[in-house]
Amino acid sequence: MTYSNITYIGAYSLIAFCSVITHTILPIPPTVIFFCLSSLLALWCVKRNEFKIKSINRVSIFPLLLSSYLLLFQLLLEVPFRALVSPFLAPLYFVVALFYLSILNKRNIDNLINKFIYISLGVFIIECLWRMSHPSLPKGVDEVVVGADRWFYLFKGGGLMYSETNGLAIHIIIVYFFVVWWSLLHKKNMLIEKSCLLVLIILTFSRAALISIPLGWLYMYCIGRMSKKIQIFLFFLVLVITIAVMPTLISNLESDPSTAMKLSVFAEILEYYKHIDLLPFLYGIGNYNSMNVFSIYAHNYLLVFLVEMGFLGLLLLLFQFLFFIKVSRGQFLFVFVPFFVQVMSSTTIFIPHLYIIAAIIVYYSTYYEKDKNIIS
């Protein structure tokens, strides 16, 4: 087997199969096994000294720092192995993916990305069909509380990938906006792929996802093409408007059982931080341990990360995303903006799609398309 074949197999194992996530069936998602195989082949490539180390050193520093921090402090907190794997491995998907992208030729990369899109789409379709044929209430949703809206929640649970659809919606939204970005880059229509992903997003019955889509479109087609000064002005304008309408919005949302439970978590977290010691504040209490602190698991990506990984962990996470945005010359925002909106209603922290797509966008924006504005 030739060197080029081995590198392609390694890249294929990592990128094409990152969608194979089954948290409800297996203790460890199959994508982790593919990641380990891919990493071993990457180490073999390193041993051969046939790679561009200079092209991945600087860009990978924050994912490596975040992953190292999570591994060290989760071990010190004696987090079980299964709970440790997800947060520790996720940033490494970016590092290994960017490594392979730096040594593959353009034809192989384009072919690999197309396979990534279609395999992800296939996995999402299978997940949707399974969920629709096996309706089940998500954990923590009481039939009496749900009442007349029971049918709505029945199709939010019972999945193969996740026990509820807000986590699934994150992955589909990321892939959808990546496909939009990819189609603009290559001047392709890809109407069928985008339409299928949109339908799948709607069928998650995630209200956060339905908000993420128009906001993502607004940024991609309007705000993202404006000057930086106008973007900053609009950001503060939206912030002021949000603060002004928040009291009214919260009072209306509290009538919904699901939203009311999520809002109650904020009050619990504020009370928790009034009595917390310095070390748990800085380093967190360990992955999944927030379930032992609050009455319900905080349905918010940033809050979960703050409580479980600590202030330093959240700081590294945010610096990592800012670095992705900077080195991609803002291109990563086309995926990150809708992702950020969606994760305000989800606890999922193992998101290999995000890191794979970040690596692709950073590579095309920084290395392959150095002198070209991909979307302007």
Secondary structure, DSSP 4 states (H G I P E B T S, - for coil): --HHHHHHHHHIIIIITTT---TTT-SS-HHHHHHHHHHHHHHHHHHHT-S-THHHHTTTHHHHHHHHHHHHHHHHTT--HHHHHHHHHHHHHHHHHHHHHHHS-HHHHHHHHHHHHHHHHHHHHHHHHHHHHS--PPTT--HHHHGGGHHHHHTTB--SS-SBHHHHHHHHHHHHHHHHHHHHHHT---HHHHHHHHHHHHTTT-HHHHHHHHHHHHHHHTGGGS-HHHHHHHHHHHHHHHHHHHHHHHHHHTTSHHHHHHHHHHHHHHHHHHS--HHHHHH-S-TTGGGGTSSS----HHHHHHHHHHHHHHHHHHHHHHHHHHHTTTTTHHHHHHHHHHGGG------HHHHHHHHHHHHIIIIITTT--S--
